[in-house]
Structure formats: structure tokens, C-alpha cells
């Protein structure tokens, strides 16, 4: 959980990390996405890209919808003294 939001770090590598955030109600979930992006920027590093996970959700049409987002970030380098 990140900031009380169901978003999970799925990869925690040396230079990069990947977070997955479920967004079954995409437009309603945009504030949650924004809070997670703020958290990444303030605490983890620089957001490199956001990749949508497309598929069927409770509000999807026959074309589908965004059911989640993958956030890829470059980790902050350790401060040298």
C-alpha cells in the first residue's frame, strides 16, 4: 500500500522501480493516481512513464477500458556526503 492506496511496488531494482495501481473506475481513480505520482516524485524518484493496462472493467464498453496503470520510475541516487 502506498499512501493508503492499493498500489504496489512490483519491482524494486537497482536503478528502476515499477508500481501497479488498479483503476477500475478510471476517471474516478485519477485523484488516486495523482497521489501515487506525488508520492513517487517526493519519496522514490522520477516518474519515467505510465503504461495503461487495458481490459474489461465494471464500466467498460465493448472496446474495454483502462483497468490499471504501471508506473515506471528511476530511483533517486543516494546523496553523497
KAWO-V940031 format. One record per residue. N is the residue number from 1. PSI is psi in radians with two decimals (999 if undefined). Layout:
N,PSI  N,PSI
This chain:
1,2.40  2,2.12  3,0.61  4,0.21  5,2.48  6,1.36  7,2.32  8,2.41  9,2.01  10,-0.33  11,2.29  12,1.42  13,-2.99  14,-0.82  15,-0.38  16,2.76  17,2.75  18,2.29  19,2.47  20,2.30  21,2.13  22,2.40  23,1.13  24,-0.40  25,1.29  26,-0.97  27,-0.64  28,-0.45  29,-0.05  30,-0.68  31,-0.62  32,-0.75  33,-0.78  34,-0.74  35,-0.70  36,-0.73  37,-0.73  38,-0.77  39,-0.81  40,-0.85  41,-0.71  42,-0.59  43,-0.50  44,-0.74  45,-2.75  46,2.22  47,2.20  48,-0.80  49,2.86  50,2.18  51,2.16  52,2.55  53,1.85  54,2.51  55,-2.86  56,2.37  57,3.05  58,-0.41  59,0.16  60,2.58  61,-3.02  62,-0.34  63,-0.18  64,-3.05  65,3.06  66,2.03  67,-0.07  68,2.99  69,2.42  70,2.21  71,2.07  72,2.27  73,2.62  74,2.20  75,2.61  76,2.46  77,2.50  78,2.39  79,2.31  80,2.41  81,999
